[in-house]
Amino acid sequence: MNREETRMYESVVILRPSLGDPEIQQFSDAYTARLEQGGSTIIKVDKWGKRKLAYEVKGERKGVYLCFSFRGKGAVIQPLQSANRIHDMILKSMTLRIEKTSHDTAPSSEVEEPTSVVV
């Protein structure tokens, strides 16, 4: 049996600005539950709030930003992205794999910043 390594990911989701706080919380809870059902561990959920978009997306100029940090296997990403594409509350979403850094081995003056890779 091949055991896939778990990695760190961040998923940023932009929701429609017309949603109220209860709907945003319900979406956040459902999203974290979907990640946990796929075997992921939620590290952090950040609610960045309503922000102006750089360009119009699906007829909207603003969106509500949520950022989910989690540790999981790569197999959870594809079903997550597929669900995001068809969800009517979501304007845009992106999931990034967070690469390991050399924090443990480098002197403090030479520590590299974490890098992200688009999945």
C-alpha positions as CSV (number, residue, x, y, z in Angstrom):
1,M,0.0,0.0,0.0
2,N,1.4,3.4,-1.0
3,R,1.0,6.1,1.7
4,E,0.9,9.6,0.3
5,E,2.7,12.3,2.2
6,T,0.6,15.0,3.8
7,R,1.5,18.6,2.9
8,M,0.6,22.1,3.9
9,Y,-2.0,23.9,1.7
10,E,-3.8,27.2,1.7
11,S,-7.1,27.6,0.0
12,V,-8.3,31.2,-0.6
13,V,-12.0,31.5,-1.5
14,I,-13.8,34.7,-2.6
15,L,-17.5,34.6,-1.9
16,R,-20.3,36.8,-3.2
17,P,-20.5,40.1,-1.3
18,S,-24.3,39.9,-0.8
19,L,-23.9,37.0,1.7
20,G,-24.7,37.8,5.3
21,D,-22.5,36.7,8.3
22,P,-24.7,33.6,9.0
23,E,-24.3,32.4,5.4
24,I,-20.6,33.0,5.4
25,Q,-20.2,31.1,8.7
26,Q,-22.3,28.2,7.3
27,F,-20.1,28.1,4.1
28,S,-16.9,28.1,6.3
29,D,-18.2,25.3,8.4
30,A,-19.2,23.2,5.4
31,Y,-15.9,23.9,3.7
32,T,-13.9,22.8,6.7
33,A,-16.1,19.7,7.1
34,R,-15.5,18.8,3.5
35,L,-11.7,19.1,4.1
36,E,-11.9,17.0,7.2
37,Q,-13.9,14.3,5.5
38,G,-11.1,14.1,3.0
39,G,-8.6,13.3,5.8
40,S,-7.2,16.9,6.1
41,T,-6.4,18.6,9.4
42,I,-7.5,22.3,9.6
43,I,-4.7,24.5,10.9
44,K,-6.4,27.9,10.6
45,V,-9.3,29.7,9.1
46,D,-8.9,33.4,8.4
47,K,-11.8,35.6,7.5
48,W,-10.4,38.6,5.6
49,G,-13.7,40.3,5.1
50,K,-15.2,42.2,2.2
51,R,-12.7,43.7,-0.2
52,K,-12.7,45.3,-3.6
53,L,-11.7,43.0,-6.5
54,A,-9.0,44.0,-9.0
55,Y,-11.5,43.4,-11.8
56,E,-15.1,42.3,-12.2
57,V,-15.8,38.6,-11.5
58,K,-19.2,37.1,-12.4
59,G,-20.7,40.6,-12.3
60,E,-19.3,41.5,-8.9
61,R,-16.8,44.3,-8.0
62,K,-16.3,43.2,-4.3
63,G,-16.0,39.8,-2.6
64,V,-15.7,38.2,0.8
65,Y,-12.3,36.6,1.3
66,L,-11.7,33.4,3.4
67,C,-8.4,31.6,3.7
68,F,-8.2,28.0,4.9
69,S,-4.8,26.6,6.0
70,F,-4.7,22.9,6.3
71,R,-2.5,19.8,6.2
72,G,-3.7,17.0,3.9
73,K,-2.9,14.6,1.0
74,G,-2.9,15.8,-2.6
75,A,-5.9,13.6,-3.4
76,V,-8.2,16.0,-1.6
77,I,-7.4,19.0,-3.8
78,Q,-9.0,17.9,-7.1
79,P,-12.5,17.1,-5.7
80,L,-12.2,20.4,-3.7
81,Q,-11.5,22.5,-6.8
82,S,-14.2,20.7,-8.8
83,A,-16.8,21.5,-6.1
84,N,-15.5,25.1,-5.9
85,R,-16.1,25.6,-9.7
86,I,-19.8,24.7,-9.5
87,H,-20.7,26.3,-6.1
88,D,-22.8,29.4,-6.8
89,M,-21.6,31.3,-3.7
90,I,-18.0,31.2,-4.8
91,L,-16.7,33.9,-7.2
92,K,-13.1,32.6,-7.3
93,S,-10.9,30.2,-5.5
94,M,-7.3,29.1,-5.5
95,T,-5.4,26.4,-3.6
96,L,-1.7,26.6,-3.0
97,R,0.8,24.0,-1.7
98,I,3.1,25.6,0.9
99,E,6.7,24.4,0.3
100,K,9.0,23.5,3.2
101,T,11.6,26.0,4.1
102,S,15.1,25.7,5.6
103,H,14.1,27.4,8.9
104,D,15.6,24.6,11.0
105,T,19.0,24.5,9.3
106,A,19.7,28.1,8.3
107,P,21.1,30.8,10.7
108,S,18.4,33.4,11.6
109,S,19.9,36.0,9.3
110,E,19.7,33.7,6.3
111,V,16.2,32.3,6.8
112,E,14.1,32.1,3.6
113,E,10.5,33.1,3.4
114,P,8.0,30.4,2.8
115,T,7.1,29.9,-0.9
116,S,3.9,28.8,-2.5
117,V,3.2,26.7,-5.5
118,V,0.0,26.8,-7.5
119,V,-1.7,23.4,-7.4
